Amino acid sequence: MSTVVAKTPPAIRDMIAAAETGDPEAQYRLAERLRQRGSLDVDTKQSVVWYLRAAKAGHVAAQYRLGCCFIEGLGCPREAERALTWFLMAAEQNHGEAQALAAWCYHTGTGTERDMDRALTWYYAAAANGNLVAQFNLGEIFAKGLGVAQDQAAALRHWEIAAMGGYAKAQLNLALAYANGEGTLRDFEQAIYWCTRAADTGYAKAQYNLGLIYASASYRPDYLEQAERWLEMSAKQNFAPAQYALGRFYQRGRRREKGPAEAVAWLRKAADQGHMKAVYRIALAYEEGYGIGMNRPRAMAWLRHAAELGYAVAQYEIGRRSLFGQAPGVVKEEGIRWFEKAAMQGHVRAQYGLGICYASGVGVTRDLPRAYSWLAIAADNGLPKAQHRLSLLEEQLDPLALAEGRRRLQAKLRQIAGHREGADGEVG
């Protein structure tokens, strides 16, 4: 007897013997035992071998598990195409989880071309088998109008089914729909009910949103206590948005016994995770000496950090300060670039600032058609002084320059729209 076999526990030897008879169920059970995390007998590579033998014999659960192995790279290379092949085999045998994962592959374009029709087909099949993730994803599809007409009411119906089944993400989405009146009438009590159910599972994002919902009803002191409780619970799970919200909660004086030091401490925790708004608030804290020693160089360093993370307000601030010589180490030309970054994100004052700079030649070569385009965008975004300056500029421009300004305006609007679509796609 070999050393390896001698060291194999008797229970495993018996399972191997049963599997080697060709029984698919025995092969599947052996694979399950070998993949159990924390088991002394764990051998993920061998588990894939036995899943494969059972799957080829038509064992539906083994087909599903094999697909999961290829998706996760557990005991084998990550191969999304092979994963989808096995998910589909199990899905055809009415395996609900495999149907949901096959749908997800088509939904996200994992291992195949994105195909929302096939995604919907398999999501509906999985939902009919009681799969809560499929119900949740159907809600997401209708809410966003992915391959179907956007329908908030339909999204709500799918989320409600998943929420009733205890799926925390659906409970949160349902709560937010009631809080915001999306697909239904606003209902504060229903929002609280569903968000509490999700938060009680320990879901940090739900705890954070429950805190925000309570904070929105600041007219009730007991609600402020609940807001602090849930925000703190989420923040202690290291959820950066909750840490930021709790810091701002204290900054606004919502709890008198919590002062600037506590506010800055929570903001710093969020900032250290790269939360853009928190980074910006730390910059302001250093600049103003709020809850921390005043330090202008550090303030500028944090402000630049927020700008580099993509926060439009910080980008605008660096641009504005550079034009007035208030940003050490930032020349006017660099300030213009920060203005442009903020303006492309829709920051109306940055758009106006660019218009003024191009009109007067500050930090850039004077370019009246380009000034026209940025002033027109700022005016269209509701800034009254931009409309006034635009009217004055129109009187100065000859017909050719005005036509060029309008051409540049349309080109810039298309560029901004493309920039926003790219950002949305990346987040999604």
C-alpha positions in Angstrom: 0.0 0.0 0.0 1.4 3.4 -1.0 2.1 6.1 1.7 -0.6 8.4 0.2 -3.3 5.7 0.4 -2.2 4.7 3.9 -2.6 8.3 5.1 -6.1 8.6 3.5 -8.8 8.5 6.2 -11.0 5.4 5.9 -14.1 7.4 5.2 -12.4 9.0 2.2 -11.1 5.6 1.0 -14.6 4.3 1.1 -15.9 7.3 -0.9 -13.2 6.8 -3.5 -14.0 3.2 -3.8 -17.7 4.0 -4.3 -16.9 6.7 -6.9 -14.6 4.4 -8.9 -17.5 2.1 -9.5 -18.8 4.7 -11.8 -21.8 5.9 -9.7 -22.3 9.6 -10.5 -23.9 10.4 -7.1 -20.9 8.8 -5.3 -18.5 10.8 -7.6 -20.4 14.0 -6.8 -20.3 13.4 -3.0 -16.6 12.7 -3.1 -16.0 15.9 -5.1 -18.1 17.8 -2.5 -16.0 16.4 0.4 -12.8 17.3 -1.4 -13.8 20.9 -2.0 -15.0 21.6 1.5 -13.1 24.6 2.9 -11.7 23.9 6.3 -11.7 20.2 5.7 -8.5 18.3 6.4 -9.1 16.3 3.2 -9.5 19.4 0.9 -8.1 18.9 -2.6 -9.7 21.2 -5.0 -7.9 19.8 -8.1 -9.1 16.3 -7.4 -12.6 17.6 -6.6 -12.7 19.0 -10.2 -11.7 15.6 -11.6 -14.6 13.9 -9.8 -17.1 16.7 -10.6 -16.2 16.3 -14.3 -16.7 12.5 -14.2 -20.1 13.0 -12.5 -21.1 15.9 -14.8 -20.3 13.9 -18.0 -22.6 11.2 -16.7 -25.4 13.8 -16.5 -25.4 14.6 -12.8 -27.0 18.0 -12.6 -25.6 19.3 -9.3 -22.1 18.2 -10.5 -22.6 20.2 -13.8 -23.5 23.2 -11.7 -20.6 22.9 -9.4 -18.2 22.3 -12.3 -19.4 25.6 -13.8 -18.7 27.3 -10.5 -15.2 25.9 -10.4 -14.4 27.3 -13.9 -15.9 30.7 -13.0 -13.9 31.0 -9.7 -10.8 29.2 -10.9 -11.2 26.8 -8.0 -9.0 23.7 -8.6 -8.7 24.6 -12.3 -7.9 27.7 -14.5 -10.6 30.3 -14.8 -12.5 29.6 -18.0 -15.7 31.5 -18.4 -16.7 29.8 -21.6 -16.5 26.3 -20.1 -18.3 27.5 -17.1 -21.2 28.7 -19.2 -21.3 25.4 -21.1 -21.8 23.5 -17.8 -24.2 26.0 -16.4 -26.4 25.6 -19.5 -26.3 21.8 -19.2 -27.5 22.0 -15.7 -30.0 24.8 -16.6 -31.6 22.6 -19.2 -32.2 20.1 -16.4 -34.1 22.8 -14.5 -31.4 23.6 -11.9 -32.4 27.0 -10.6 -29.0 28.2 -9.5 -27.4 27.2 -12.8 -30.2 29.0 -14.7 -29.5 32.1 -12.7 -25.7 31.9 -13.4 -26.3 31.2 -17.1 -28.5 34.3 -17.2 -25.8 36.3 -15.4 -23.2 35.2 -18.0 -25.5 36.5 -20.8 -26.3 39.6 -18.8 -22.7 40.6 -18.2 -21.1 39.1 -21.3 -19.1 36.6 -19.3 -17.8 33.7 -21.5 -20.1 34.8 -24.3 -21.4 37.9 -26.1 -23.8 39.9 -24.1 -27.4 38.8 -24.9 -30.2 40.3 -22.9 -32.9 38.2 -24.5 -31.2 35.0 -23.4 -30.4 36.5 -20.0 -34.1 37.3 -19.5 -35.1 33.8 -20.6 -32.9 32.1 -18.0 -33.6 34.7 -15.3 -37.3 34.0 -15.7 -36.7 30.3 -15.6 -34.6 30.6 -12.4 -37.1 32.9 -10.8 -39.9 30.4 -11.5 -37.7 27.9 -9.6 -37.6 30.3 -6.6 -34.2 31.8 -7.2 -34.1 35.1 -5.3 -30.9 36.4 -7.0 -32.7 36.0 -10.4 -35.7 37.9 -9.0 -33.4 40.7 -7.8 -31.6 40.9 -11.2 -34.8 41.0 -13.1 -35.7 44.0 -10.9 -32.3 45.6 -11.8 -33.0 45.0 -15.5 -36.4 46.7 -15.4 -35.2 49.5 -13.3 -32.4 50.3 -15.7 -34.2 49.4 -18.9 -31.6 46.9 -20.1 -33.0 45.1 -23.1 -36.6 46.0 -22.0 -38.6 49.2 -21.6 -37.7 50.9 -18.3 -40.4 50.0 -15.8 -40.0 50.9 -12.2 -43.2 49.3 -11.2 -42.1 46.0 -12.7 -38.7 46.3 -10.9 -40.5 46.8 -7.7 -42.6 43.6 -8.1 -39.5 41.5 -8.7 -37.6 43.1 -5.7 -40.6 42.6 -3.5 -40.7 38.9 -4.3 -36.9 38.6 -3.5 -37.3 40.8 -0.4 -40.1 38.6 0.9 -37.8 35.7 0.5 -35.2 37.4 2.7 -32.8 38.7 0.1 -31.1 41.7 1.7 -30.1 43.5 -1.5 -33.7 43.4 -2.7 -34.9 44.5 0.7 -32.6 47.5 0.4 -33.7 48.4 -3.1 -37.3 48.1 -2.1 -36.7 50.4 0.9 -35.0 53.0 -1.4 -37.9 52.8 -3.8 -40.3 53.7 -1.0 -38.0 56.4 0.3 -37.7 58.1 -3.1 -41.1 57.3 -4.5 -39.7 55.4 -7.5 -42.4 53.1 -9.0 -44.6 53.7 -6.0 -45.8 56.4 -3.7 -43.4 57.6 -1.1 -43.9 55.6 2.1 -41.5 56.4 5.0 -42.8 53.6 7.2 -42.3 51.0 4.4 -38.9 52.4 3.7 -37.9 52.0 7.4 -39.5 48.5 7.5 -37.6 47.0 4.6 -34.3 48.8 5.3 -34.4 47.5 8.9 -34.9 44.0 7.7 -31.9 44.3 5.4 -29.8 46.1 8.0 -30.6 43.4 10.6 -28.7 40.9 8.5 -25.6 42.9 9.0 -25.6 44.4 5.5 -23.4 47.5 5.9 -24.9 49.3 2.9 -28.4 48.8 4.3 -27.3 50.0 7.7 -25.9 53.1 6.1 -29.0 53.9 4.1 -31.2 53.2 7.1 -29.2 55.9 9.0 -29.7 58.3 6.1 -33.5 57.6 6.0 -33.7 58.3 9.8 -31.5 61.4 9.4 -33.9 62.8 6.8 -36.6 63.0 9.5 -34.5 65.2 11.7 -37.6 66.8 13.2 -37.8 63.8 15.6 -35.0 63.6 18.2 -35.5 59.9 18.5 -34.9 59.5 14.8 -31.6 61.3 15.1 -30.5 58.8 17.7 -31.5 56.0 15.3 -29.6 57.7 12.5 -26.5 57.8 14.5 -26.9 54.2 15.7 -27.2 52.8 12.2 -24.5 55.0 10.6 -22.1 54.0 13.3 -22.9 50.4 13.0 -22.2 50.5 9.2 -19.1 52.7 9.7 -17.6 50.2 12.2 -17.8 47.7 9.4 -15.4 50.0 7.5 -18.0 51.1 5.0 -16.5 54.3 3.7 -19.8 56.1 2.7 -21.1 55.5 6.3 -17.9 56.8 7.8 -18.2 60.0 5.7 -21.9 60.4 6.5 -21.2 60.0 10.2 -18.4 62.5 10.1 -20.7 65.0 8.3 -23.5 64.1 10.8 -21.3 65.3 13.6 -20.0 68.3 11.6 -23.6 69.5 11.3 -24.0 69.4 15.1 -26.6 66.7 15.0 -25.2 65.3 18.3 -24.0 68.0 20.7 -21.8 65.7 22.7 -19.8 64.8 19.5 -17.5 67.6 18.5 -15.1 68.4 15.7 -12.5 65.8 16.7 -15.0 62.9 16.4 -16.2 64.3 13.0 -12.7 64.6 11.6 -11.8 61.1 12.9 -14.6 59.5 10.9 -13.9 61.6 7.9 -10.3 60.5 8.0 -11.3 56.9 8.1 -13.3 57.4 4.9 -10.6 59.5 3.3 -8.0 56.8 3.9 -10.2 54.5 1.8 -10.2 57.0 -1.1 -13.7 58.5 -0.5 -13.5 61.6 -2.6 -15.8 63.8 -0.6 -14.1 62.8 2.7 -10.7 63.6 1.2 -12.0 67.1 0.3 -13.4 67.6 3.8 -10.0 66.7 5.3 -8.5 69.4 3.1 -11.0 71.9 4.4 -10.4 70.8 8.0 -6.6 71.4 7.6 -7.3 74.7 6.0 -9.7 75.9 8.7 -8.2 74.2 11.7 -11.4 72.3 12.3 -10.9 69.4 14.7 -7.2 69.3 13.7 -4.3 71.7 13.6 -4.3 74.3 10.8 -1.8 73.3 8.2 -2.1 75.0 4.7 0.5 72.8 2.9 -1.4 69.7 4.1 -4.7 71.3 3.1 -3.4 71.8 -0.4 -2.0 68.2 -0.6 -5.4 66.8 0.4 -7.2 69.1 -2.0 -5.0 67.9 -4.9 -5.6 64.3 -3.7 -9.4 64.9 -3.9 -9.0 66.4 -7.4 -6.9 63.5 -8.6 -9.5 61.1 -7.4 -12.0 62.9 -9.7 -14.0 65.1 -7.3 -15.2 68.0 -9.4 -15.5 70.4 -6.5 -11.8 69.9 -5.6 -10.8 70.2 -9.3 -12.7 73.5 -9.5 -11.1 74.8 -6.3 -7.6 74.1 -7.5 -8.4 75.8 -10.8 -9.9 78.8 -9.1 -7.1 79.3 -6.7 -4.5 79.0 -9.3 -5.9 82.0 -11.2 -5.7 84.1 -8.0 -2.3 82.8 -7.0 -3.7 81.0 -4.0 -2.5 77.5 -5.1 1.2 77.1 -4.4 2.9 75.0 -7.0 0.0 75.2 -9.5 0.5 77.5 -12.5 -2.4 79.1 -14.2 -2.1 76.7 -17.2 -2.5 73.7 -14.9 -5.4 75.4 -13.2 -7.2 75.6 -16.6 -6.8 71.9 -17.0 -8.4 71.3 -13.6 -11.2 73.6 -14.6 -11.7 71.5 -17.7 -11.8 68.3 -15.8 -14.5 69.7 -13.4 -16.4 71.3 -16.3 -16.6 68.0 -18.1 -18.3 66.5 -15.0 -21.0 69.2 -15.2 -19.6 71.6 -12.6 -21.3 74.8 -13.7 -18.9 77.3 -12.0 -16.0 75.6 -13.7 -17.8 75.9 -17.0 -18.4 79.6 -16.4 -14.8 80.0 -15.3 -13.5 78.5 -18.5 -15.7 80.8 -20.5 -14.3 83.8 -18.7 -10.7 82.6 -19.1 -11.1 82.1 -22.8 -12.8 85.4 -23.2 -10.1 87.3 -21.4 -7.0 85.2 -22.2 -6.3 84.2 -18.6 -4.1 81.1 -18.5 -4.9 80.4 -22.1 -4.8 82.0 -25.5 -7.8 84.2 -26.0 -10.5 82.3 -28.0 -13.9 83.9 -28.2 -15.7 81.0 -30.0 -14.5 78.6 -27.3 -15.5 81.2 -24.6 -18.9 81.2 -26.2 -19.3 77.4 -26.0 -18.5 77.2 -22.3 -20.6 80.3 -21.3 -23.5 78.8 -23.3 -23.2 75.5 -21.4 -23.0 77.2 -18.1 -26.0 79.4 -19.0 -28.0 76.3 -20.1 -27.1 74.7 -16.7 -28.9 77.6 -14.9 -26.1 80.1 -13.9 -27.6 83.6 -14.4 -24.3 85.5 -14.7 -23.3 83.1 -17.4 -26.3 84.1 -19.4 -25.5 87.8 -18.9 -21.9 87.3 -20.1 -23.1 85.2 -23.0 -25.4 88.0 -24.2 -22.5 90.5 -24.0 -20.2 88.2 -25.9 -22.8 87.6 -28.7 -22.9 91.3 -29.3 -19.1 91.3 -29.9 -18.9 88.3 -32.2 -19.2 88.7 -36.0 -21.4 86.1 -37.8 -18.5 83.8 -38.7 -17.2 83.7 -35.1 -20.7 83.2 -33.7 -21.2 80.3 -36.1 -17.9 78.8 -35.0 -18.9 79.3 -31.3 -22.2 77.4 -31.9 -20.3 74.6 -33.8 -17.9 74.2 -30.9 -20.9 74.3 -28.4 -22.5 71.2 -30.2 -19.1 69.4 -30.3 -18.5 70.1 -26.6 -22.0 68.9 -25.7 -21.4 65.6 -27.5 -18.0 65.3 -25.8 -19.6 65.8 -22.3 -22.3 63.3 -23.1 -19.7 60.7 -24.1 -17.7 61.5 -20.9 -20.8 60.8 -18.7 -21.7 57.6 -20.6 -18.2 56.3 -20.1 -18.3 57.1 -16.4 -21.7 55.4 -16.0 -20.5 52.3 -17.8 -17.4 52.1 -15.6 -19.5 52.4 -12.4 -22.0 49.9 -13.6 
